[in-house]
């Protein structure tokens, strides 16, 4: 039986979680979490200050030694139990994601499946942390290499995938034996709070994961990052904030994982299956209402297909009903807030001024909530402002190209390097593109790359490190090497 919105919100914890207890924050005012489809407050939650942040770090630091010693199988089983509990409550999680973030309920269900998979994947990885043993080249010694947990980590997550961005960090940290302070985004903290209650129910010991929600992120985070008890920072969010956190982390030479912004090129070659490319474009552009780091930001289309691609994409976009995420007919929800919407309008207006054309959409939708029309812009000129910024909304700019070298040059012409997409039916070209596209990930004839079993991450200003896959757990492990003299000497 599905819950009503009221029942759902009544189940969500609203306090901070520190040392295994739900506690009030020291912030003067609570944080009002809004429904972006209506602009109305859903619920008020605790607001942490520096005092609470440091209390959370104390709890993580005190729990670290015992947690590192906890058998990997036990850590794995806590993750596995959490996975089963999230699965059993998947509709509750999906409704909450949709309510606080705005995505259509079908997509929110997809996020629950995807996000929960990190818990299962890392429950499986926890027992596979291994090392090596061998002879030194000159034969006089034995070399032992082991892995051990980095130590207390500080995780900061963005608002756009409230479950998956949390599990992608919490899963490997728990598996590796690290304790954590987690700070979800103030715009969508409810899903992380419900996840925390689920971890508690699954038997996670006190102090292993501590959650602080705050309206003063910079002020509350800085003393945690400056504290010598912290050993690692793992951040997902904008490049701008990531750079600032890297600067702060440098003072203590912290281990860092940075999953930052993107500006994904989506290339369509003259030999592409155009209908497949349009389908892929819908997914790469409109997933999460265009608010994904992996969102296709620049459609780079061969001159011979550009008009057909623009009109087919526009027709599909126009057929997508806008609405509140919980309404089952909704295919596109609102963007996260008014400033995100104003930014979309700014980018569309600038594109037109800089010589592009509006094929469909182009404006905000009046009325309650932060809706923006799905928009296709054609004949966008290389160098236009929109091609250099993260759009983060349902707006698709199309640029024409004449040959492969030009397409690759345009694709790589950005400070970002998270993901690229390419549609071609020529195998050799596909292989050339994999080598020449300067991104951490490429979708070849697909518009979706995210998978818990894959190493997710970018190059250039899109970040450092990888989350998920075999690589994900290594972000929370450090290598220890031991030299032992040859026992026979
Ligand atoms: P953001 O950088 O504004 O905020 C991210 C998080 O950092 C939030 O929790 C915020 O409260 C916190 N924060 C902001 N300033 C801080 C400071 N000075 N000190 C400590 N914490 C601070 O990003 P956002 O708007 O929440 O998310 C959108 C961005 O995230 C986009 O750039 C998107 O590409 C990126 N993103 C990247 C990935 C990835 O895997 N590469 C995934 C999702 C989102």
Boltz pocket constraint, residues with backbone or C-beta under 6 A from the ligand:
constraints:
  - pocket:
      binder: B
      contacts: [[A, 156], [A, 157], [A, 158], [A, 159], [A, 160], [A, 161], [A, 165], [A, 183], [A, 184], [A, 185], [A, 186], [A, 214], [A, 217], [A, 218], [A, 219], [A, 221], [A, 222], [A, 236], [A, 237], [A, 238], [A, 239], [A, 241], [A, 242], [A, 244], [A, 258], [A, 259], [A, 260], [A, 261], [A, 262], [A, 292], [A, 293], [A, 294], [A, 390], [A, 418], [A, 458], [A, 462], [A, 463]]
      max_distance: 6.0
